[in-house]
Amino acid sequence: MRRSILGRSWPNAVAVVLFVLFAFPVYWMAVTAFKRTPDIISRTPVFLPLNGTLEHFGTATGAAQFWDMVGNSFTVTVLAVLASLAIATLASFAIARMRFRGRKAFILVIMLAQMAPWEVMSISVYLIVRDNEMLNSLVPLTLFYMMMVLPFTIWTLRGFIAAVPKELEESAMVDGCTRVQAFVKVVFPLLAPGLMSTSLFGFITAWNELPLALVLNKATGPGTAQTLPLWLTSFQSTFGDDWGATMAASTLFAVPVLIIFLFLQRKAVGGMTAGAVKG
């Protein structure tokens, strides 16, 4: 009995400790954003501000070009995710359903591309973009973000497509559907969980990316093509030691990821249920 209790207790204890370690910095960031300045600089930690303020959020959102950065980040991220999903859906279907020469080599290349660190390719990427006179533009940033998430998207969707029985497509084609119609009407609805999970991964990757944006889009001023991560790096130099405004800006930066995660998580569960019924 004691061994059984210990066997159940230690994993829970480890999980609680890990949760606290990962969640506390996020909690402290969000709480600091609502604190008044005396509570922030106080030597006595204030874990729960009873007389909070929204002043720091006003400072953050009132910063120069803040909303331009928001628009740039959303544009680059959404376009990169949609493009990667469109390409990966077709590529993963070809890998999972078709047999062609070089198929295994193609899968190996996808895995190698996923493992390659993008930071070491920053110089070559910069030279390519510079030679094409596309520095300080959202277009190359969108394309390279799409390439970042594409290998993982293809690899993940390949597993979902392979799990769909071929007999479902064959039955649809016997009933008069073409190969494309069978994919759109039968296979594609069953890919909802995979599409949602890869969309979430792609959004987080593109939204949080900094090194490539720092290399390609350094220019500031009106019409800048910088993104929110770049704006955050210069926030402290703009507002000095205003830690309340800095934490407010960081909290605002994290909110879209949290909203997308909650939305896609619910949709993914719904897609799994619908797929089980249709199957």
C-alpha positions, -999 to 999 in steps of 0.1 A, spaced: 0 0 0 28 24 9 46 17 -24 14 23 -43 9 56 -26 45 67 -32 43 55 -68 13 79 -73 26 108 -52 61 115 -66 50 121 -103 24 145 -90 49 163 -68 73 166 -97 45 179 -119 36 205 -93 72 217 -89 77 220 -127 44 238 -131 54 264 -104 89 269 -120 74 275 -155 43 294 -144 57 318 -118 77 340 -143 46 344 -164 25 352 -133 51 377 -121 52 394 -154 14 397 -156 11 408 -119 38 434 -123 20 449 -153 -9 458 -129 12 470 -100 18 507 -91 53 519 -94 60 520 -56 50 484 -53 72 474 -82 104 490 -68 96 480 -32 120 457 -14 91 438 -1 76 416 -28 39 423 -36 24 390 -49 -11 402 -53 -17 440 -59 -49 450 -42 -49 485 -57 -38 478 -92 -36 502 -121 -40 501 -159 -16 530 -164 13 509 -176 -9 494 -204 -17 529 -215 20 537 -217 27 506 -237 -1 510 -262 7 547 -265 42 540 -276 53 552 -310 44 527 -338 30 501 -314 -1 494 -335 20 493 -367 41 466 -351 10 447 -341 -3 448 -377 31 437 -391 33 408 -367 -2 396 -374 2 400 -412 35 380 -413 23 353 -389 -11 347 -404 2 346 -440 31 323 -431 8 299 -413 -18 298 -441 8 293 -468 25 265 -449 -8 247 -443 -18 249 -480 16 236 -492 20 210 -464 -15 195 -469 -8 187 -506 28 175 -498 18 153 -469 -10 137 -490 15 129 -517 39 114 -492 13 94 -474 -7 81 -504 15 80 -534 46 59 -542 72 77 -563 109 76 -568 128 96 -542 100 94 -517 122 83 -488 149 108 -497 123 135 -497 111 125 -462 148 125 -450 153 160 -464 122 172 -445 136 158 -412 170 174 -418 153 207 -426 134 205 -393 166 198 -373 186 226 -389 190 256 -367 179 288 -385 203 310 -365 233 295 -384 217 304 -417 210 341 -408 240 353 -428 231 335 -460 195 345 -457 206 381 -452 228 380 -483 199 365 -504 175 392 -493 200 420 -496 210 410 -532 173 410 -541 169 445 -525 141 433 -502 155 443 -468 131 460 -444 101 443 -460 75 419 -447 76 397 -479 109 379 -472 101 376 -435 68 359 -444 84 335 -468 112 325 -444 87 320 -415 67 298 -438 98 278 -445 105 275 -408 72 258 -399 67 239 -432 88 207 -424 70 202 -390 36 208 -407 43 183 -435 56 157 -410 27 160 -387 -1 161 -414 15 130 -430 8 110 -399 -29 122 -398 -34 114 -435 -18 80 -431 -42 72 -403 -73 78 -425 -83 44 -442 -78 44 -479 -111 26 -482 -129 58 -474 -114 75 -504 -120 45 -526 -157 43 -516 -161 80 -525 -145 75 -559 -168 45 -565 -197 68 -558 -186 92 -585 -161 115 -568 -128 124 -584 -95 120 -565 -96 157 -556 -132 156 -545 -126 125 -524 -98 143 -506 -117 175 -500 -150 158 -489 -136 128 -470 -100 132 -460 -97 169 -453 -125 171 -427 -107 144 -407 -75 164 -406 -90 190 -383 -69 180 -352 -37 180 -373 -45 213 -389 -52 229 -356 -21 216 -338 2 226 -367 -15 260 -369 -8 265 -332 29 255 -336 33 278 -367 17 307 -350 38 305 -319 70 300 -340 64 330 -363 49 353 -336 79 348 -312 107 348 -338 134 375 -332 168 367 -347 157 367 -384 136 398 -380 165 416 -363 188 407 -392 164 416 -420 144 445 -407 166 469 -387 151 501 -401 130 522 -378 106 552 -384 74 556 -404 65 526 -425 89 503 -407 86 466 -413 96 456 -378 76 432 -357 65 431 -320 95 411 -308 118 437 -322 97 465 -306 100 448 -272 138 447 -274 139 485 -278 111 491 -253 134 495 -223 157 519 -241 126 540 -250 111 541 -215 141 537 -193 136 518 -161 98 518 -163 94 482 -154 56 484 -152 53 495 -188 79 469 -199 59 441 -182 27 455 -196 42 454 -231 53 418 -225 19 408 -213 2 423 -243 27 404 -265 17 371 -249 -20 376 -250 -26 367 -287 -7 334 -282 -29 325 -252 -61 334 -271 -50 313 -302 -41 284 -280 -74 284 -262 -94 287 -294 -74 261 -314 -74 236 -285 -112 237 -284 -115 233 -322 -90 204 -322 -111 185 -297 -142 191 -318 -124 180 -349 -114 147 -333 -150 140 -323 -163 148 -358 -137 126 -373 -146 97 -351 -183 100 -361 -176 102 -398 -151 74 -397 
